[in-house]
C-alpha cells in the first residue's frame, strides 16, 4: 500500500506510545481512513499538534466528544503530551489512522 501511495510513512520520535511504539519505529498511516467514518475510541491516529501545527503526533483516541473534537492520549501517560495538556483536538487536525508498524 505504501508503494501505491495509499499509505504514508512516519518515524516515531518520542516515548509517548511506549510500549506499543518505540522511538525509531516507523508506522504507515492511512490518510483517507476518516473520509467516510469518524475516528473511534481506541484508534491510533496521526494528528497535527494543536499548539505546533507543523508537527505531527501519534496518539490513541481516548474519547470522541459531541462537538466533533477528540481527546487524544499517549499510552505512556507519564511521558506524553496529549489532550491532558492541550485539550481536545478538532477532527480536521487528525491526518489519518495508523495501520502498521515496523521496528
N, C-alpha and C positions, 0 to 999 in steps of 0.2 A: 504494500500500500504506500510506503514511503517513496518508493521508486516511481509510482504513478502520481505522486504529488497529492494524494488524498490524506496524507498524514504529515505532520510537521515534527521535527526533532528538536529536543531541548535538553540541555545538560543541567542536572541538579547541582545547585551551588551550596546550599546550607543543609542543616540537620533537622529542619522543622518537620519533615515527614519520616524521620527515622523511627522504627527500624525498617519500614517498607521501602523507603527510598533513601539512599545514602549519597553524600557529596561525591560527585564524579559519575554517578549513574546517569544514563540517558533514557529519556522517555520519548515515545511517539504519542502525539495527541491529534485528535480529530477535530479540525476547526469547524466542521459542519454538523457536529453532533447535536447541537441545540437549535437548529433551524426550525424543526417541526415539533419538538417537545422541550419543555424547560428542564434545567438541571434538577436532580433529585438528591435528597439527603443521602449521603454515603458516596456519591460520585467524587472521584478525584479529578480536579479541574486545573486548567491553566488560566490565570486571570491577570489582568493588569493591576498593579499595586495602586490602590486609590490615592495614595499620597505621593507616589512616584510613578506616574503613568507610563514612563518609558521602560519600566522594569516589569518583567513577567514573574509571577509567583505560582507555585504549585501547592494547592491546599485541598482539603476534603470539604465538601458541602455539609455543614453541620445542620443547617435548617433553611428551608425556603420560607420567606416571610410574605404576608399577603400583599405588600406593595411592590412585588416583583424585585425584591432585593434578597440577598443571600448572606447568611452568616457562614464564613469560611473559617476553618480551624486546621492547624497543623496537628499531626498525630503525636508529635513530641511537644506536648504543651509547655514544657519547661524551656524549650529552645525554639519558640515560634512566635513570630509577629503575625498576628492574624486578626480576625474581627474583634477580639477582645481589646485590641489596641486601636484599630482604625474603623471599627463599626461595620455595619452591613455593606455589601458591595452590590451595585446595580447590575442587572443582568447583562447590560451592554459591555461591562468590563470582563465578563467571562469569555475567554477566547476559544475554549474547546475542552473536550473530555480526554483524559489520559487513557490510552488503550493498551499500552505495553511498556515494559521496562527492560533495559539491558544493562548489565553491570560492566 
